[in-house]
Amino acid sequence: MNLLSGSWWALPPGGFINGLAGFGTALMSLGVWLQLMPPWQAVAVVAAMSAASGVQSLWLIGRGLEPGMKNLKNFFTAV
């Protein structure tokens, strides 16, 4: 049995919340970028930066989980 098989239900809400946070960040930054460049260029910059920050967060989360994987079994089986 997979250790994380009972946590599948948390993935869609977590992804949705992460998407809302990224959308809000993009809207706030567009207010600045639209003052400096045309709309088509501002949207391209915001989309590229969102993709770059997503890749960065995947790398950081993966690196942060690695040391804790040894103790993950204790977390799920604690009494």
Backbone as a ProteinNet text record, in pm:
[ID]
protein_1_A
[PRIMARY]
MNLLSGSWWALPPGGFINGLAGFGTALMSLGVWLQLMPPWQAVAVVAAMSAASGVQSLWLIGRGLEPGMKNLKNFFTAV
[TERTIARY]
84.2	0	88	51.3	126.1	99.6	204.4	194	103.3	103.1	25.6	-106.7	-151.5	-272.9	-397.5	-398.4	-514.4	-518.8	-417.2	-411	-446.5	-499.4	-529.7	-635.1	-726.1	-835.3	-786	-666.6	-615.5	-551.4	-523.5	-453.2	-536.1	-661	-736.9	-760.1	-800.9	-817.4	-685.9	-578	-448	-405.6	-428.5	-396.7	-483.8	-611.7	-702.9	-660.5	-626.3	-582.7	-452.4	-360.8	-235.3	-261.7	-355.7	-392	-452.3	-537.5	-595.5	-488.1	-391.8	-284.2	-201.6	-173.7	-98.1	-176.2	-306.5	-390.5	-393.9	-404.9	-405.1	-272.9	-164	-31.9	-18.5	-67.5	-60.5	-143.3	-261.7	-345.2	-279.3	-217.2	-150.7	-30.5	46.1	164.8	127.1	14.2	-28.1	-55.2	-98.3	-120.4	5.4	118.8	247	293.9	290.6	343.8	266.2	135.8	55.6	88.6	151.1	194.8	322.8	396.5	528.3	535.1	438.9	446.2	306.8	296.7	164.2	102.9	-29	-95.6	-47.2	-27.3	15.7	152.3	238.1	371.2	365	280.7	267.1	211.4	113.2	55.9	160.4	241.9	347.2	450.2	487.1	584.4	527.5	402.2	339.5	326.6	289.1	277	412.9	517	650.8	700	675.5	719.6	639.3	512.5	432.5	485.7	519.6	576.2	711.2	793.1	924.8	910.9	817.7	800.2	741.1	659	606.2	715.4	807	919.3	1008.1	1030.8	1112.5	1048.1	917.5	851.7	853	839.6	849.8	985.9	1090.2	1225.5	1244.6	1197.1	1212.8	1132	1010.8	928.5	991.2	1036.7	1100.5	1224.9	1303.1	1425	1391.9	1285.8	1246.8	1184.3	1120.9	1059.3	1160.3	1269.8	1366.9	1413.9	1459.1	1504.6	1392.2	1271.1	1161.3	1095.4	1133.1	1069.6	1096.4	1206.7	1236.6	1134.2	1085.4	992.9	847	820.7	685.2	597.8	653.2	577.2	532.5	618.2	582.7	470.6	466.5	362.8	224.6	217.7	88.6	45.4	138.1	100.7	105.1	117.2	123.4	-8.9	2.4	-117.9	-148.4
-119.5	0	124.9	218	343	428.7	489.6	568.9	690	749.2	870.8	844.9	720.4	689.7	752.9	779.6	841.1	992.2	1052.8	1198.5	1250.9	1166.3	1208.3	1318.5	1320.6	1417.1	1560.1	1577.3	1711.4	1777.9	1703.4	1761.1	1862.1	1832.3	1933.2	2063.8	2062.9	2191.7	2267.9	2195.3	2261.9	2326.9	2257.7	2314.8	2435.3	2428.3	2539.9	2664.3	2646	2759.1	2817.6	2730.8	2778.2	2858.5	2813.4	2887.4	3022.9	3029.1	3158.5	3255.9	3205.1	3291.8	3345.2	3259.1	3303.1	3402.8	3381.9	3474	3611.4	3613.4	3740.9	3814	3740.7	3801.7	3860	3786.8	3836.1	3963.4	3966.8	4087.3	4208.6	4188.4	4299.4	4349	4256.5	4299.3	4362.1	4322.4	4384.3	4533.6	4573.3	4715.3	4798	4740.3	4809.6	4796.3	4673.2	4649.1	4725.1	4741.8	4811.9	4961.3	5014.5	5153.8	5169.7	5060.5	5067.1	5012.6	4928.9	4865.1	4837.5	4805.9	4776.6	4649.3	4636.9	4522.8	4385.8	4367.1	4235.8	4196.7	4294.8	4266.6	4243.7	4318.4	4302.1	4164.1	4117.9	3985.2	3877	3892.5	3794.2	3790.5	3906.2	3911.7	3845.7	3874.7	3816.9	3665.5	3617.4	3472.6	3404.2	3464.1	3405.3	3402.8	3508.9	3512.6	3415.5	3395.9	3297.7	3157.1	3125.3	2994	2975.8	3080.3	3071.6	3052.9	3122.6	3107.3	2970.3	2915	2780.5	2675.4	2688	2593.9	2608.9	2731.4	2755.6	2694.5	2709.8	2655.1	2502.7	2440.6	2294.3	2247.2	2315.6	2278.9	2296.2	2407.2	2432.6	2334.1	2303.5	2208.9	2070.3	2028.7	1897.9	1886.8	1990.9	1991.6	1993.3	2061.7	2068.1	1938.9	1861.1	1735.5	1623	1630.6	1520.7	1479.7	1572	1529.4	1474.5	1520.7	1479	1348.7	1293	1169.7	1053.9	1058.4	952.6	951.4	1068.4	1080.3	1082.2	1068.3	1077.5	964	844.4	731.6	759.2	819.1	851.5	954.1	1045.2	1147.8	1085.5	991.4	932.5	821.5	765.4	657	700	828.6	875.5	847.6	813.9	780.9	895.2
0	0	0	-80.6	-89.9	34	85.7	208.2	191.2	71.6	49.3	-21.6	-30	-104.9	-43.1	85.2	148.5	135.4	76.5	66.8	-71.8	-157.5	-294.6	-299.2	-203.2	-203.1	-178.7	-122.1	-90.9	-212	-316.5	-431.3	-510.8	-548.7	-625.4	-550.8	-422.8	-353.9	-339.9	-315.6	-304.5	-434.3	-544.6	-675	-707.8	-669.1	-692.9	-614.9	-488.8	-405.6	-459.3	-501.6	-558.6	-686.8	-767.2	-888.5	-858	-755.1	-716.6	-668.8	-594.4	-546.2	-662.5	-759.9	-877.1	-960.7	-973	-1049.2	-982.9	-850.5	-778.1	-790.9	-785.8	-803.2	-942.8	-1042.2	-1180.4	-1198.1	-1138.6	-1149.9	-1086	-970.3	-902.6	-982.4	-1038	-1113.1	-1246.9	-1303.4	-1429.6	-1412.3	-1294.7	-1271.1	-1290.4	-1255.9	-1274.7	-1418	-1471.5	-1605.5	-1713.4	-1693.6	-1794.8	-1801.6	-1698.7	-1703.3	-1783.7	-1800.7	-1862.6	-2004.5	-2043.9	-2176.1	-2229.3	-2358.1	-2416.4	-2354.8	-2361.2	-2297.1	-2345.2	-2473.5	-2522.7	-2466	-2449.4	-2395.5	-2243.4	-2173.8	-2029.1	-1994.8	-2070.9	-2046.3	-2070.7	-2174.2	-2201.9	-2088.6	-2036.7	-1927	-1801.5	-1769.2	-1650.3	-1665.4	-1784	-1805.7	-1793.2	-1848.5	-1838.6	-1694.5	-1620.8	-1481.4	-1394.4	-1425.8	-1351.6	-1375.2	-1498.3	-1528.6	-1458.5	-1459.5	-1394.9	-1243.3	-1181.6	-1037.4	-1003.7	-1091.4	-1069.2	-1071.7	-1166.4	-1174	-1051.3	-1009.2	-890.9	-766.5	-752	-633.6	-634.5	-751.2	-758.2	-709.9	-751.3	-711.9	-560.7	-506.4	-363.6	-279.1	-320.8	-245.2	-248.7	-364.8	-375.8	-289.9	-289	-207.7	-59.1	-21.6	118.4	168.9	80.4	122.2	138.7	67.9	67.3	206.8	294.1	426.9	514.1	494.2	578.9	538.2	424.8	378.7	474.5	547.7	644.6	757.6	796.8	909.5	866.5	736.3	686.8	741.1	753.9	805.1	949.1	1028.6	1166.9	1172.2	1078	1074.3	1050.9	957.1	923	1019.7	1095.9	1186.9	1333.3	1360.2	1498.9	1570.3	1693.1	1772.1	1866.4
[MASK]
+++++++++++++++++++++++++++++++++++++++++++++++++++++++++++++++++++++++++++++++

